[in-house]
Amino acid sequence: MAGAAGGGRGCVTLCGAQIRDLLDAKHNVLFDCDGVIWNGETAVTGAPEVVSLLKQRGKRVFFVTNNCTRPRENYVQKFSRLGFTDVAEEEIFSSAYCSAAYLRDVARLQGKVYVIGCGGVLKELRDAGVPVAEEEDAEPGASIYNCPLDPDVKAVLVGYDENFTFMKLAKACCYLRSSECLFLATDPDPWHPLRGGRVTPGSGSLTAALETASSRKATVIGKPSRFMFDCISSQFGLDPAHSLMIGDRLETDVLFGSNCGLATVLTLTGVSTLQEAFAFRDSQEPQQKHCAPDYVVESVADILQALEE
Amino acid sequence: MAASKCTQLTAALSRQLLDSIDCVLFDCDGVIWRGDQAIPGAPEVISSLKKNGKRVFFVTNNSTKTRQMYADKLGKLGFDATADEVFGTVYCSAVYLKNVCKLDGKVYLIGSNAMRQELEDVGIRPVGVGPDPVSGVQKDWANVPLDKEVQAVLVSFDEHFSYMKLNRALQYLCNPDCQFVGTNTDTRLPLEGGKAVPGTGCLLRAVETAAQRQAQVVGKPSNFMFECVASQLGLDLERCLMVGDRLDTDIMLGSNCGLKTLLTLTGVSTVAEAEANQKSECPHQQKMKEVRRVL
């Protein structure tokens, strides 16, 4: 495939016929959400049409997001609200949904999970039938020096939590003293982008606190870890050679695609820049090179142009 | 004094060591006390050292107490000590912000009232102390009102640590001109009664991760703690001894500053670890009892 950019392999900017050729070879397209098909509450121009057209052309489309703040049914509503007409719940894979799936199907948890997380994670756990340790806020006599522990807890799951407190950190740390207690994190993102170039602390920062407190490393479910791909594959049977990952964050989406053997496309409507992509491509370190995308598009709307020509 | 490393101190060597020094710096947790109990013999060692004309200082990473609070604890446990002999990270961080960061305004503080007090005592105005629960929705958090006079973020031990505090610190630190200081990186804070809770190091890691920035750390093994003592009191490095229980903080600080170092086995580190570290930062090894007998 002829590419536009100079220099080494990768980071090839695609247009028109090149995109068509790429898509002809791929049966499955995986999209990240934030910064790729929408930004906040605004769809990226052309994104809804791209998703529809891909499906019309017989491609299977999946959405793979590290954002663990909503349960899947809320995502369905968001898709609909933003003009995506035919996205089904089964096509949406969030780190919250996959964390619950991991606890139920991979870890086969016997016991409860202590959660540092928000409503989205709790709902997915309940839907998956994974028992959650109750949070007793106003336990008389409880303080950070003396917190009551639930003997049935066999796992700790940490993710974005706007109600994070020192008490939760202390409690989770107590549970993690037992080497039999599993330690999971929804995703590694240190911060999340908000509108206007602003940021808010992400799951990764809370996980860092807990890893430091417990001297243990969390098993991370979200991208760039493979698990979300394995989760989709276990339900839909995906062949990596015929699958494409489209994302906006080099250290998560592109590295994820690379780790799973997928072709990767960086879109420039989100977090990472072309310059950052080139820097990864030209790095001497193998791990850094895996963050360089195979291809680059300005926006997913470029796919629209290719499909409509 | 022989330049050999990891030497077990005998009575004779102890006498030699004591003759070669004028000043002894003691770590506290695991060295002279454990929680709220003095280590047997430790108060007597301190008194004897002073009677023998040695100056004694206490250098601790614990970031929950002011100098006066330490002096009160020392007194209660039977130690002969005064507030100006104590150099905790709370006091040293205030000095650091004032003299090294040249702070002339406010600091956003994740910390306790003790930390606030020491800052106010050196003329720095802290904001943010106390509970800070979340309110509003996600898009409000990026727009929390920021105090324009804040020139630095300081992270120390804070039992009121919350997502909202982490968020505010992040918003201030998005400005590259805002300085970023942490009192210490200890992962656990030992408490009375032998328990422990997550330490300042955990809170600092959370803020560093969110902001993708590294803090300047005041506490051991950073040299600043010693520099703080030395600059106020005019010490001769060659005649100073650092006594601690942790190879990676106390002994490392001592070695980095060119002091003689003494590892006591009543705390965290072990003989095996000391010998494994032989190439990099080796202590003279001992138990406090030996020193006391010699005195």
Interface residues (C-beta under 8 A of the other chain):
Chain A: G40 T69 I144 Y145 D161 E162 N163 F164 T165 F166 L169 A170 C173 P190 W191 L194 R195 G196 R198 V199 T200 P201 G202 G204 S205 L206 A208 A209 L210 E211 T212 A213 S215
Chain B: P133 V134 Q138 K139 W141 A142 N143 D158 E159 H160 F161 S162 Y163 M164 L166 N167 L170 C174 T187 R188 L191 K195 V197 P198 G199 G201 C202 L203 R205 A206 V207 E208 T209 A210 A211 Q212
